[in-house]
Amino acid sequence: MSTIEKGRDVLTLINVFTVAPQKQQELVNVLIEASRATMRHLPGFVSANIHRSLDGKKVVNYAQWKSMADFEAMQKNPEAMPHMKAAAALAQFEPILCEVSDAIKVE
Amino acid sequence: MSTIEKGRDVLTLINVFTVAPQKQQELVNVLIEASRATMRHLPGFVSANIHRSLDGKKVVNYAQWKSMADFEAMQKNPEAMPHMKAAAALAQFEPILCEVSDAIKVE
């Protein structure tokens, strides 16, 4: 279980992948494998949450890192690169680096 | 604090807004107000998590509803409509309806 909180000192990466529906499950598998085998062991990793869109056309990774420095170090890490290339070969992607402005729950 | 979990019976709406940087904070405010004043009181609301991108160009609402029926009812709710129109007047948006394929946390 991952958590979203206002004011927590975490960098959120929302990466939106646009994919052909027949490749959606393959991309989901690549991102899960990347997160389990490699990302979770890197310094500053907090969580990766892989979502598939119901229309088959998108995959979204809602990921959390402790800091921008940790995220940037991951991008240069030789163990992470093959996973990122595998994902990039399957889909276009738009990474959005964010902070949480507010988290509103049901009362 | 909101939570992301695999296998939980929840509909996830990831709504990506593209906004002029000078209007980003206004859009964040509109979405927070909509969630606090109206959405959280509607049937099936679970959470809304408003994110601002660090480059100023995006706002992302990571929202959870108990079911597709609850989400669709919200879209037709006369109390919700003015909030959605206010957001649409400030930005373009791309709603992505999802389910969680996996949630990976640091060990």
Backbone of each chain as ProteinMPNN parsed JSONL, in Angstrom:
{"seq_chain_A": "MSTIEKGRDVLTLINVFTVAPQKQQELVNVLIEASRATMRHLPGFVSANIHRSLDGKKVVNYAQWKSMADFEAMQKNPEAMPHMKAAAALAQFEPILCEVSDAIKVE", "coords_chain_A": {"N_chain_A": [[0.83, -1.196, 0.0], [0.643, 2.132, -0.97], [1.059, 5.617, -0.104], [-0.455, 8.888, -0.224], [0.216, 12.163, 0.588], [-0.231, 15.464, 1.795], [2.353, 17.877, 2.165], [4.336, 16.111, 2.734], [7.734, 15.241, 2.443], [8.525, 14.55, -0.443], [9.257, 13.625, -3.808], [7.066, 13.51, -6.486], [6.561, 11.561, -9.317], [4.631, 11.526, -12.066], [4.083, 9.524, -14.601], [2.913, 9.396, -17.755], [2.07, 7.102, -20.075], [1.485, 6.596, -23.492], [0.041, 4.151, -25.404], [-0.212, 1.449, -27.784], [-3.197, -0.442, -27.694], [-2.861, -3.253, -27.881], [-0.368, -3.595, -26.879], [-0.45, -2.811, -24.286], [-0.558, -4.496, -21.949], [1.944, -5.688, -22.027], [3.605, -3.487, -21.621], [2.788, -2.755, -19.033], [3.779, -5.012, -17.692], [6.552, -4.711, -18.12], [7.052, -2.37, -16.658], [6.33, -3.114, -14.061], [8.178, -5.168, -13.61], [10.568, -3.701, -13.84], [10.307, -2.026, -11.617], [10.171, -3.834, -9.474], [12.494, -5.426, -9.755], [14.642, -3.675, -9.965], [14.279, -0.744, -9.471], [13.198, -0.482, -6.85], [15.331, -1.072, -5.258], [17.068, 1.001, -5.42], [18.708, 3.982, -4.153], [16.635, 6.188, -2.329], [14.223, 5.482, -3.477], [10.715, 5.36, -3.091], [8.029, 4.54, -3.784], [6.348, 2.778, -6.496], [3.615, 2.885, -8.603], [1.669, 1.192, -10.647], [-0.573, 1.749, -13.202], [-3.249, 0.707, -15.305], [-5.099, 1.956, -18.051], [-8.636, 1.86, -18.536], [-9.531, 1.948, -21.134], [-7.498, 0.87, -22.576], [-5.483, 2.375, -23.752], [-3.601, 3.815, -22.335], [-0.942, 3.835, -19.905], [-0.136, 4.466, -16.589], [2.406, 5.457, -14.465], [2.566, 6.11, -11.17], [4.834, 7.416, -9.285], [7.08, 7.668, -6.481], [9.776, 9.444, -5.085], [12.451, 10.061, -2.797], [13.826, 12.443, -3.155], [14.675, 15.008, -5.595], [17.344, 14.714, -6.34], [17.786, 11.975, -5.892], [16.03, 10.92, -7.787], [17.174, 11.889, -10.175], [19.652, 10.634, -10.07], [18.841, 7.986, -10.363], [18.024, 8.046, -13.048], [20.424, 8.084, -14.349], [21.514, 5.723, -13.691], [23.131, 2.698, -14.499], [21.841, 0.238, -14.19], [19.157, 0.86, -14.241], [18.692, 1.921, -16.734], [18.293, -0.008, -18.984], [15.675, -0.897, -18.436], [14.201, 1.466, -18.686], [14.634, 1.999, -21.358], [13.364, -0.206, -22.516], [10.696, 0.301, -21.866], [10.361, 2.723, -23.223], [10.545, 1.836, -25.828], [8.124, 0.707, -26.27], [6.136, 2.606, -26.051], [4.99, 6.045, -26.153], [5.914, 8.62, -23.846], [5.134, 10.844, -21.139], [6.611, 12.439, -18.72], [5.742, 13.827, -15.586], [6.804, 15.909, -13.172], [6.061, 16.429, -9.834], [4.545, 18.061, -6.933], [2.538, 17.443, -4.025], [-0.348, 19.254, -3.685], [-2.702, 19.167, -2.24], [-4.469, 16.695, -0.345], [-7.462, 15.188, -0.296], [-9.786, 13.483, 1.557], [-12.627, 11.263, 1.86], [-15.051, 12.081, 4.314]], "CA_chain_A": [[0.0, 0.0, 0.0], [1.363, 3.402, -1.024], [0.262, 6.69, 0.496], [-0.315, 10.252, -0.76], [0.042, 13.083, 1.719], [0.209, 16.845, 1.642], [3.405, 18.326, 3.066], [5.372, 15.093, 2.889], [8.906, 15.646, 1.683], [8.699, 13.504, -1.444], [9.062, 14.037, -5.205], [6.14, 12.616, -7.188], [6.686, 11.479, -10.774], [3.474, 10.919, -12.724], [4.542, 9.266, -15.962], [1.765, 8.959, -18.554], [2.487, 6.403, -21.291], [0.467, 6.365, -24.521], [0.465, 2.847, -25.915], [-1.201, 0.694, -28.563], [-3.882, -1.339, -26.759], [-2.332, -4.625, -27.889], [0.913, -3.609, -26.144], [-0.626, -2.254, -22.935], [-0.192, -5.439, -20.887], [3.403, -5.861, -22.075], [4.194, -2.314, -20.967], [2.526, -2.92, -17.592], [4.717, -6.021, -17.19], [7.9, -4.122, -18.13], [7.163, -1.389, -15.564], [6.305, -3.85, -12.79], [9.474, -5.853, -13.489], [11.575, -2.669, -13.573], [10.147, -1.527, -10.247], [10.47, -4.895, -8.512], [13.852, -5.973, -9.872], [15.706, -2.663, -9.938], [14.001, 0.572, -8.881], [12.961, -0.528, -5.397], [16.606, -1.238, -4.551], [17.9, 2.19, -5.604], [18.592, 4.948, -3.063], [15.603, 7.218, -2.433], [12.943, 4.964, -3.981], [9.633, 5.267, -2.099], [7.027, 3.618, -4.325], [5.916, 2.869, -7.898], [2.236, 2.389, -8.638], [1.444, 1.036, -12.083], [-2.011, 1.77, -13.518], [-3.663, 0.528, -16.708], [-6.375, 2.623, -18.334], [-9.699, 0.926, -18.899], [-9.688, 1.962, -22.596], [-6.363, 0.168, -23.18], [-4.582, 3.262, -24.498], [-2.645, 4.496, -21.461], [-0.433, 3.246, -18.668], [0.373, 5.562, -15.767], [3.198, 5.112, -13.289], [2.571, 7.13, -10.115], [6.029, 7.005, -8.54], [7.549, 8.601, -5.447], [11.199, 9.395, -4.745], [12.702, 10.919, -1.627], [14.3, 13.771, -3.561], [15.038, 15.19, -7.0], [18.693, 14.148, -6.54], [17.63, 10.516, -6.015], [15.392, 10.654, -9.082], [18.157, 12.141, -11.247], [20.667, 9.571, -9.995], [18.227, 6.797, -10.97], [18.008, 8.173, -14.506], [21.784, 7.833, -14.858], [21.981, 4.434, -13.182], [23.207, 1.718, -15.584], [20.873, -0.851, -14.009], [17.817, 1.357, -14.552], [18.58, 2.313, -18.152], [17.641, -0.976, -19.886], [14.228, -0.901, -18.165], [13.605, 2.676, -19.262], [14.651, 1.822, -22.822], [12.328, -1.19, -22.873], [9.405, 1.006, -21.79], [10.325, 3.731, -24.285], [10.376, 1.147, -27.109], [6.736, 0.254, -26.366], [5.145, 3.668, -25.863], [5.421, 7.424, -25.896], [5.644, 8.912, -22.444], [5.199, 12.236, -20.702], [6.842, 12.463, -17.273], [5.343, 15.068, -14.904], [7.372, 15.977, -11.813], [5.018, 17.134, -9.07], [4.38, 17.992, -5.488], [1.133, 17.319, -3.638], [-0.9, 20.51, -3.168], [-3.682, 18.813, -1.2], [-5.047, 15.344, -0.398], [-8.778, 15.311, 0.335], [-10.422, 12.172, 1.703], [-14.011, 11.249, 2.296], [-15.085, 12.338, 5.767]], "C_chain_A": [[0.872, 1.256, 0.0], [0.447, 4.508, -0.493], [0.566, 8.035, -0.175], [-0.662, 11.218, 0.368], [0.495, 14.49, 1.341], [1.354, 17.131, 2.622], [4.501, 17.305, 3.321], [6.529, 15.456, 1.982], [9.257, 14.557, 0.675], [8.515, 14.128, -2.828], [8.133, 13.024, -5.858], [6.396, 12.716, -8.686], [5.442, 10.779, -11.295], [3.845, 10.775, -14.19], [3.395, 8.644, -16.752], [2.274, 8.378, -19.875], [1.287, 6.264, -22.225], [0.91, 5.159, -25.338], [-0.623, 2.269, -26.823], [-1.86, -0.322, -27.632], [-3.315, -2.769, -26.747], [-0.976, -4.732, -27.191], [0.774, -3.143, -24.705], [-0.149, -3.222, -21.853], [1.315, -5.669, -20.85], [4.102, -4.695, -21.376], [3.98, -2.366, -19.452], [3.549, -3.894, -16.998], [6.148, -5.475, -17.102], [8.07, -3.181, -16.932], [7.139, -2.072, -14.19], [7.656, -4.529, -12.563], [10.584, -4.842, -13.166], [11.523, -2.214, -12.116], [10.577, -2.58, -9.232], [11.94, -5.31, -8.533], [14.922, -4.922, -9.588], [15.346, -1.432, -9.102], [13.896, 0.523, -7.356], [14.249, -0.663, -4.592], [17.492, 0.003, -4.654], [17.678, 3.179, -4.464], [17.469, 5.95, -3.322], [14.289, 6.744, -3.021], [11.927, 4.884, -2.841], [8.555, 4.301, -2.584], [6.878, 3.812, -5.828], [4.554, 2.199, -7.962], [1.786, 2.4, -10.098], [-0.063, 0.889, -12.32], [-2.218, 1.472, -15.001], [-4.999, 1.239, -16.92], [-7.379, 1.602, -18.836], [-9.913, 0.88, -20.414], [-8.505, 1.319, -23.32], [-5.269, 1.055, -23.738], [-3.495, 3.936, -23.658], [-2.14, 3.539, -20.383], [0.129, 4.419, -17.877], [1.173, 4.972, -14.61], [3.178, 6.299, -12.329], [3.695, 6.737, -9.16], [6.455, 8.089, -7.562], [9.027, 8.344, -5.164], [11.447, 10.365, -3.59], [13.122, 12.325, -2.022], [14.567, 13.8, -5.061], [16.413, 14.584, -7.277], [18.618, 12.634, -6.693], [17.037, 10.152, -7.371], [16.398, 10.822, -10.223], [19.26, 11.082, -11.25], [20.129, 8.277, -10.609], [18.307, 6.859, -12.49], [19.373, 7.883, -15.134], [22.302, 6.459, -14.463], [22.0, 3.375, -14.3], [22.254, 0.532, -15.414], [19.46, -0.413, -14.395], [17.621, 1.58, -16.053], [17.909, 1.272, -19.052], [16.123, -1.041, -19.679], [13.559, 0.31, -18.816], [13.579, 2.587, -20.788], [13.572, 0.846, -23.273], [10.949, -0.539, -22.857], [9.279, 1.999, -22.947], [10.12, 3.096, -25.658], [8.921, 0.747, -27.338], [5.733, 1.401, -26.432], [5.802, 5.035, -25.881], [5.125, 7.735, -24.439], [5.862, 10.381, -22.135], [5.375, 12.247, -19.183], [6.491, 13.824, -16.674], [5.882, 15.005, -13.484], [6.512, 16.91, -10.98], [5.323, 17.191, -7.585], [2.888, 17.963, -5.183], [0.665, 18.66, -3.063], [-1.933, 20.241, -2.074], [-4.162, 17.382, -1.421], [-6.337, 15.381, 0.404], [-9.411, 13.924, 0.379], [-11.887, 12.344, 2.069], [-14.021, 11.41, 3.826], [-15.34, 11.071, 6.56]], "O_chain_A": [[1.733, 1.422, 0.864], [-0.773, 4.353, -0.44], [1.684, 8.284, -0.627], [-1.703, 11.096, 1.013], [1.495, 14.664, 0.644], [1.326, 16.681, 3.767], [5.47, 17.581, 4.028], [6.319, 15.93, 0.865], [10.158, 13.749, 0.9], [7.715, 15.047, -2.999], [8.38, 11.819, -5.795], [6.442, 13.809, -9.251], [5.214, 9.602, -11.016], [3.915, 11.757, -14.929], [2.959, 7.528, -16.471], [2.845, 9.098, -20.693], [0.204, 5.863, -21.799], [2.008, 5.141, -25.895], [-1.806, 2.563, -26.652], [-1.172, -0.993, -26.863], [-3.299, -3.416, -25.7], [-0.491, -5.836, -26.94], [1.763, -3.084, -23.975], [0.579, -2.825, -20.943], [1.899, -5.826, -19.778], [5.066, -4.889, -20.635], [4.889, -2.056, -18.682], [4.115, -3.637, -15.936], [6.865, -5.742, -16.137], [9.109, -3.195, -16.272], [7.844, -1.655, -13.271], [8.211, -4.475, -11.465], [11.436, -5.103, -12.317], [12.555, -2.04, -11.468], [11.258, -2.271, -8.254], [12.555, -5.52, -7.488], [15.978, -5.235, -9.04], [16.037, -1.116, -8.133], [14.439, 1.381, -6.66], [14.265, -0.401, -3.389], [18.557, 0.052, -4.039], [16.598, 3.219, -3.874], [17.369, 6.498, -4.42], [13.327, 7.511, -3.068], [12.243, 4.397, -1.755], [8.206, 3.354, -1.88], [7.229, 4.86, -6.371], [4.36, 1.098, -7.447], [1.556, 3.451, -10.695], [-0.728, 0.038, -11.73], [-1.451, 1.931, -15.847], [-5.908, 1.144, -16.095], [-7.02, 0.612, -19.473], [-10.421, -0.115, -20.931], [-8.509, 1.232, -24.547], [-4.227, 0.553, -24.16], [-2.579, 4.553, -24.201], [-2.812, 2.578, -20.007], [0.804, 5.278, -18.445], [0.692, 4.109, -13.876], [3.71, 7.365, -12.639], [3.533, 5.842, -8.33], [6.22, 9.276, -7.788], [9.468, 7.204, -5.023], [10.737, 11.359, -3.433], [12.818, 13.29, -1.321], [14.673, 12.759, -5.709], [16.624, 14.001, -8.34], [19.312, 12.064, -7.536], [17.477, 9.203, -8.021], [16.461, 9.991, -11.129], [19.742, 10.684, -12.31], [20.859, 7.557, -11.29], [18.616, 5.864, -13.145], [19.464, 7.489, -16.296], [23.403, 6.071, -14.854], [20.99, 3.178, -14.976], [21.897, -0.113, -16.4], [18.655, -1.236, -14.83], [16.513, 1.442, -16.569], [17.025, 1.636, -19.827], [15.373, -1.22, -20.638], [12.492, 0.195, -19.419], [12.631, 3.039, -21.43], [12.937, 1.056, -24.306], [10.127, -0.799, -23.736], [8.223, 2.104, -23.573], [9.582, 3.739, -26.56], [8.524, 0.477, -28.472], [4.588, 1.189, -26.832], [7.005, 5.17, -25.656], [4.192, 7.178, -23.859], [6.659, 11.064, -22.778], [4.405, 12.084, -18.443], [6.9, 14.859, -17.202], [5.473, 14.158, -12.69], [6.263, 18.05, -11.373], [6.197, 16.5, -7.06], [2.074, 18.407, -5.992], [1.216, 19.142, -2.073], [-2.03, 20.992, -1.103], [-4.248, 16.919, -2.559], [-6.323, 15.579, 1.619], [-9.553, 13.27, -0.654], [-12.324, 13.404, 2.519], [-13.123, 10.94, 4.524], [-15.398, 11.114, 7.789]]}, "seq_chain_B": "MSTIEKGRDVLTLINVFTVAPQKQQELVNVLIEASRATMRHLPGFVSANIHRSLDGKKVVNYAQWKSMADFEAMQKNPEAMPHMKAAAALAQFEPILCEVSDAIKVE", "coords_chain_B": {"N_chain_B": [[-4.431, 11.549, 4.437], [-4.128, 9.603, 1.574], [-4.521, 6.39, -0.019], [-2.933, 3.93, -2.117], [-3.586, 0.9, -3.634], [-3.134, -2.41, -4.799], [-5.68, -4.422, -6.245], [-7.729, -3.41, -4.78], [-11.114, -2.47, -4.661], [-11.756, -0.073, -6.479], [-12.294, 2.81, -8.508], [-9.946, 4.561, -10.363], [-9.317, 7.862, -11.241], [-7.224, 9.611, -13.187], [-6.558, 12.753, -13.811], [-5.199, 14.858, -16.069], [-4.261, 18.085, -16.311], [-3.474, 20.655, -18.566], [-1.97, 23.715, -18.383], [-1.62, 27.297, -18.426], [1.307, 28.63, -16.963], [0.921, 30.912, -15.326], [-1.643, 30.582, -14.487], [-1.702, 28.324, -13.003], [-1.766, 28.1, -10.137], [-4.296, 29.14, -9.573], [-5.929, 27.224, -10.793], [-5.265, 24.981, -9.235], [-6.377, 25.873, -6.826], [-9.118, 25.997, -7.531], [-9.653, 23.263, -7.946], [-9.125, 22.154, -5.439], [-11.038, 23.47, -3.88], [-13.383, 22.558, -5.16], [-13.215, 19.836, -4.518], [-13.247, 19.851, -1.709], [-15.592, 21.31, -1.035], [-17.679, 20.145, -2.459], [-17.276, 17.57, -3.943], [-16.362, 15.657, -2.04], [-18.597, 15.14, -0.57], [-20.272, 13.7, -2.128], [-21.933, 10.633, -3.182], [-19.92, 7.74, -3.067], [-17.455, 8.947, -3.353], [-13.985, 8.718, -2.755], [-11.28, 9.739, -2.586], [-9.48, 12.777, -3.427], [-6.613, 13.991, -4.928], [-4.598, 16.556, -5.283], [-2.167, 17.712, -7.461], [0.609, 19.8, -8.231], [2.646, 20.554, -11.006], [6.214, 20.865, -11.098], [7.271, 22.437, -13.091], [5.307, 24.238, -13.621], [3.397, 23.886, -15.614], [1.462, 21.914, -15.578], [-1.344, 20.396, -13.899], [-2.335, 17.81, -11.817], [-4.974, 15.746, -10.994], [-5.339, 13.144, -8.896], [-7.686, 10.977, -8.436], [-10.094, 9.037, -6.595], [-12.838, 6.859, -6.855], [-15.615, 4.966, -5.633], [-16.926, 3.394, -7.529], [-17.565, 3.013, -11.1], [-20.181, 3.767, -11.655], [-20.713, 5.584, -9.572], [-18.869, 7.583, -10.242], [-19.844, 8.403, -12.755], [-22.346, 9.342, -12.027], [-21.59, 11.549, -10.497], [-20.6, 13.208, -12.543], [-22.92, 14.052, -13.699], [-24.094, 15.479, -11.755], [-25.707, 18.347, -10.551], [-24.515, 20.022, -8.645], [-21.825, 19.505, -8.925], [-21.188, 20.3, -11.48], [-20.674, 23.209, -11.938], [-18.118, 23.464, -10.777], [-16.58, 21.794, -12.403], [-16.827, 23.125, -14.804], [-15.539, 25.529, -14.202], [-12.916, 24.645, -13.862], [-12.444, 23.66, -16.435], [-12.479, 26.015, -17.857], [-10.06, 27.093, -17.327], [-8.042, 25.461, -18.242], [-6.804, 22.86, -20.47], [-7.809, 19.421, -20.418], [-7.156, 15.96, -19.723], [-8.756, 13.218, -18.989], [-8.051, 10.137, -17.418], [-9.216, 7.009, -16.977], [-8.664, 4.445, -14.723], [-7.299, 1.293, -13.464], [-5.493, -0.137, -10.705], [-2.599, -1.81, -11.426], [-0.328, -2.731, -10.106], [1.264, -2.091, -6.972], [4.197, -1.037, -5.78], [6.363, -0.959, -3.114], [9.137, 0.483, -1.287], [11.418, -1.762, 0.217]], "CA_chain_B": [[-3.573, 10.604, 3.725], [-4.813, 8.684, 0.666], [-3.746, 5.161, -0.203], [-3.002, 3.23, -3.411], [-3.459, -0.518, -3.343], [-3.525, -3.362, -5.835], [-6.764, -5.333, -5.904], [-8.791, -2.701, -4.087], [-12.239, -2.267, -5.576], [-11.885, 1.374, -6.589], [-12.01, 3.382, -9.825], [-8.999, 5.673, -10.267], [-9.354, 8.859, -12.305], [-6.037, 10.469, -13.225], [-6.937, 13.839, -14.716], [-4.011, 15.67, -16.329], [-4.615, 19.405, -16.825], [-2.394, 21.457, -19.141], [-2.378, 25.058, -17.957], [-0.605, 28.355, -18.482], [1.913, 28.702, -15.627], [0.359, 31.988, -14.491], [-2.963, 30.164, -14.004], [-1.596, 27.024, -12.324], [-2.226, 28.16, -8.75], [-5.749, 29.347, -9.603], [-6.53, 25.915, -11.088], [-5.103, 24.179, -8.008], [-7.37, 26.355, -5.861], [-10.444, 25.572, -8.001], [-9.806, 21.814, -7.745], [-9.199, 21.907, -3.992], [-12.35, 23.952, -3.435], [-14.379, 21.62, -5.681], [-13.127, 18.572, -3.774], [-13.624, 20.055, -0.305], [-16.953, 21.827, -0.861], [-18.72, 19.372, -3.151], [-17.0, 16.173, -4.319], [-16.215, 14.758, -0.881], [-19.919, 14.849, -0.003], [-21.066, 12.924, -3.091], [-21.858, 9.186, -2.957], [-18.86, 6.989, -3.739], [-16.156, 9.645, -3.317], [-12.977, 8.129, -1.854], [-10.26, 10.764, -2.347], [-8.959, 13.59, -4.528], [-5.244, 14.353, -4.56], [-4.273, 17.587, -6.263], [-0.72, 17.871, -7.623], [1.1, 20.822, -9.165], [3.948, 20.199, -11.575], [7.272, 21.8, -10.716], [7.52, 23.365, -14.204], [4.201, 25.191, -13.697], [2.569, 23.699, -16.813], [0.471, 20.854, -15.407], [-1.943, 20.075, -12.609], [-2.872, 16.453, -11.918], [-5.86, 15.279, -9.923], [-5.39, 11.685, -8.748], [-8.937, 10.84, -7.673], [-10.61, 7.675, -6.433], [-14.272, 6.695, -6.643], [-15.92, 3.567, -5.312], [-17.344, 2.65, -8.724], [-17.836, 3.778, -12.318], [-21.521, 4.354, -11.527], [-20.585, 6.777, -8.721], [-18.157, 8.603, -11.02], [-20.745, 8.913, -13.785], [-23.39, 10.126, -11.343], [-20.966, 12.84, -10.159], [-20.495, 14.045, -13.738], [-24.244, 14.602, -14.017], [-24.622, 16.152, -10.563], [-25.742, 19.804, -10.762], [-23.574, 20.715, -7.749], [-20.451, 19.294, -9.396], [-20.969, 20.896, -12.808], [-19.992, 24.515, -11.969], [-16.691, 23.272, -10.483], [-15.926, 21.217, -13.585], [-16.757, 24.187, -15.816], [-14.505, 26.48, -13.78], [-11.612, 24.03, -14.173], [-12.309, 23.57, -17.898], [-12.234, 27.364, -18.384], [-8.676, 27.476, -17.023], [-7.04, 24.508, -18.727], [-7.218, 21.653, -21.185], [-7.627, 18.286, -19.516], [-7.222, 14.608, -20.29], [-9.069, 12.283, -17.903], [-7.666, 8.739, -17.672], [-9.861, 6.106, -16.024], [-7.661, 3.392, -14.524], [-7.234, 0.427, -12.295], [-4.12, -0.322, -10.238], [-2.036, -3.119, -11.795], [0.567, -3.146, -9.022], [1.802, -1.026, -6.112], [5.477, -1.555, -5.282], [6.954, -0.05, -2.134], [10.491, 0.191, -0.853], [11.385, -2.897, 1.164]], "C_chain_B": [[-4.423, 9.67, 2.87], [-3.913, 7.472, 0.437], [-3.978, 4.573, -1.594], [-2.71, 1.762, -3.147], [-3.847, -1.348, -4.561], [-4.724, -4.186, -5.337], [-7.9, -4.693, -5.129], [-9.891, -2.364, -5.086], [-12.56, -0.775, -5.677], [-11.602, 1.78, -8.042], [-11.059, 4.557, -9.626], [-9.156, 6.572, -11.485], [-8.093, 9.706, -12.182], [-6.323, 11.538, -14.271], [-5.754, 14.796, -14.859], [-4.449, 16.971, -17.004], [-3.361, 20.091, -17.369], [-2.807, 22.921, -19.026], [-1.25, 26.062, -18.213], [-0.028, 28.527, -17.072], [1.32, 29.802, -14.737], [-1.044, 31.655, -13.972], [-2.899, 28.869, -13.196], [-2.161, 27.083, -10.901], [-3.737, 28.353, -8.67], [-6.467, 28.012, -9.858], [-6.416, 24.976, -9.882], [-6.173, 24.57, -6.993], [-8.786, 25.908, -6.231], [-10.668, 24.086, -7.7], [-9.889, 21.46, -6.257], [-10.574, 22.311, -3.46], [-13.461, 23.004, -3.9], [-14.397, 20.337, -4.85], [-13.642, 18.74, -2.356], [-15.101, 20.423, -0.154], [-18.009, 20.867, -1.395], [-18.385, 17.89, -3.289], [-16.994, 15.229, -3.113], [-17.551, 14.383, -0.256], [-20.763, 13.979, -0.929], [-20.897, 11.42, -2.84], [-20.702, 8.564, -3.741], [-17.526, 7.702, -3.816], [-15.228, 8.947, -2.328], [-11.892, 9.157, -1.546], [-10.011, 11.57, -3.613], [-7.609, 14.115, -4.065], [-4.703, 15.272, -5.647], [-2.767, 17.812, -6.266], [-0.428, 19.04, -8.551], [2.46, 20.392, -9.691], [4.968, 21.28, -11.245], [7.575, 22.792, -11.824], [6.365, 24.354, -14.417], [3.158, 24.891, -14.763], [1.451, 22.677, -16.663], [-0.12, 20.901, -13.997], [-2.527, 18.678, -12.791], [-3.758, 16.186, -10.706], [-5.877, 13.753, -9.957], [-6.577, 11.406, -7.835], [-9.398, 9.391, -7.649], [-12.099, 7.716, -6.136], [-14.575, 5.221, -6.388], [-16.285, 2.75, -6.549], [-17.513, 3.591, -9.904], [-19.204, 4.456, -12.228], [-21.475, 5.621, -10.664], [-19.915, 7.918, -9.484], [-19.087, 9.239, -12.06], [-21.879, 9.749, -13.178], [-22.846, 11.508, -10.962], [-20.949, 13.759, -11.378], [-21.829, 14.691, -14.115], [-24.825, 15.422, -12.868], [-24.593, 17.673, -10.747], [-24.839, 20.581, -9.805], [-22.135, 20.614, -8.239], [-20.159, 20.086, -10.671], [-20.27, 22.252, -12.794], [-18.491, 24.403, -11.679], [-15.961, 22.743, -11.713], [-15.799, 22.258, -14.686], [-15.669, 25.206, -15.472], [-13.115, 25.94, -14.092], [-11.392, 24.017, -15.687], [-12.027, 24.935, -18.516], [-10.776, 27.781, -18.213], [-7.644, 26.626, -17.748], [-7.666, 23.488, -19.666], [-7.015, 20.467, -20.249], [-7.837, 16.965, -20.237], [-7.491, 13.638, -19.14], [-8.732, 10.846, -18.302], [-8.301, 7.877, -16.581], [-9.042, 4.828, -15.932], [-8.05, 2.41, -13.444], [-5.761, 0.22, -11.956], [-3.659, -1.728, -10.623], [-1.094, -3.636, -10.729], [1.022, -1.913, -8.252], [3.039, -1.6, -5.425], [6.069, -0.531, -4.317], [8.397, -0.447, -1.865], [10.412, -0.903, 0.216], [11.575, -2.418, 2.593]], "O_chain_B": [[-5.335, 9.019, 3.379], [-2.705, 7.524, 0.668], [-5.06, 4.695, -2.169], [-1.711, 1.421, -2.515], [-4.794, -1.008, -5.271], [-4.779, -4.59, -4.176], [-8.912, -5.336, -4.849], [-9.609, -2.012, -6.231], [-13.499, -0.28, -5.053], [-10.774, 1.167, -8.716], [-11.327, 5.446, -8.818], [-9.13, 6.101, -12.622], [-7.912, 10.426, -11.2], [-6.329, 11.26, -15.47], [-5.358, 15.458, -13.9], [-4.946, 16.958, -18.13], [-2.319, 20.105, -16.715], [-3.866, 23.316, -19.513], [-0.072, 25.703, -18.212], [-0.778, 28.566, -16.096], [1.231, 29.63, -13.521], [-1.573, 32.364, -13.116], [-3.932, 28.369, -12.751], [-2.942, 26.219, -10.505], [-4.387, 27.788, -7.79], [-7.478, 27.709, -9.225], [-7.364, 24.264, -9.553], [-6.798, 23.708, -6.375], [-9.56, 25.494, -5.368], [-11.747, 23.698, -7.251], [-10.642, 20.566, -5.869], [-11.191, 21.58, -2.686], [-14.37, 22.684, -3.134], [-15.463, 19.817, -4.521], [-14.379, 17.894, -1.85], [-15.784, 19.919, 0.738], [-19.109, 20.784, -0.849], [-19.133, 17.042, -2.803], [-17.556, 14.136, -3.168], [-17.633, 13.417, 0.503], [-21.858, 13.562, -0.552], [-19.857, 10.98, -2.349], [-20.53, 8.832, -4.93], [-16.551, 7.124, -4.298], [-15.625, 8.624, -1.209], [-11.609, 9.425, -0.378], [-10.292, 11.116, -4.722], [-7.476, 14.62, -2.951], [-4.394, 14.846, -6.76], [-2.162, 18.068, -5.225], [-1.132, 19.248, -9.539], [3.316, 19.928, -8.938], [4.629, 22.458, -11.129], [8.082, 23.88, -11.55], [6.44, 25.212, -15.297], [2.132, 25.569, -14.821], [0.581, 22.582, -17.529], [0.507, 21.373, -13.049], [-3.149, 18.396, -13.816], [-3.352, 16.371, -9.559], [-6.362, 13.144, -10.911], [-6.492, 11.575, -6.619], [-9.124, 8.621, -8.57], [-12.567, 8.484, -5.296], [-13.867, 4.34, -6.874], [-15.992, 1.556, -6.616], [-17.594, 4.808, -9.738], [-19.365, 5.592, -12.675], [-22.123, 6.615, -10.988], [-20.334, 9.072, -9.389], [-19.111, 10.459, -12.221], [-22.308, 10.744, -13.762], [-23.547, 12.512, -11.085], [-21.248, 14.948, -11.266], [-21.865, 15.737, -14.763], [-25.91, 15.991, -12.987], [-23.542, 18.226, -11.071], [-24.433, 21.698, -10.126], [-21.324, 21.51, -8.005], [-19.022, 20.491, -10.911], [-19.34, 22.447, -13.577], [-17.686, 25.141, -12.248], [-14.857, 23.188, -12.028], [-14.807, 22.288, -15.414], [-14.961, 25.686, -16.358], [-12.238, 26.683, -14.535], [-10.3, 24.322, -16.166], [-11.407, 25.018, -19.576], [-10.309, 28.71, -18.873], [-6.486, 27.028, -17.859], [-8.879, 23.276, -19.666], [-6.143, 20.506, -19.38], [-8.583, 16.868, -21.212], [-6.575, 13.275, -18.403], [-9.086, 10.397, -19.392], [-7.961, 8.003, -15.404], [-8.757, 4.196, -16.95], [-8.959, 2.631, -12.644], [-4.89, 0.38, -12.81], [-4.254, -2.719, -10.199], [-1.053, -4.838, -10.465], [1.147, -0.827, -8.817], [2.95, -2.515, -4.607], [6.251, 0.633, -4.675], [8.822, -1.56, -2.174], [9.469, -0.958, 1.005], [11.576, -3.227, 3.52]]}, "name": "protein", "num_of_chains": 2, "seq": "MSTIEKGRDVLTLINVFTVAPQKQQELVNVLIEASRATMRHLPGFVSANIHRSLDGKKVVNYAQWKSMADFEAMQKNPEAMPHMKAAAALAQFEPILCEVSDAIKVEMSTIEKGRDVLTLINVFTVAPQKQQELVNVLIEASRATMRHLPGFVSANIHRSLDGKKVVNYAQWKSMADFEAMQKNPEAMPHMKAAAALAQFEPILCEVSDAIKVE"}
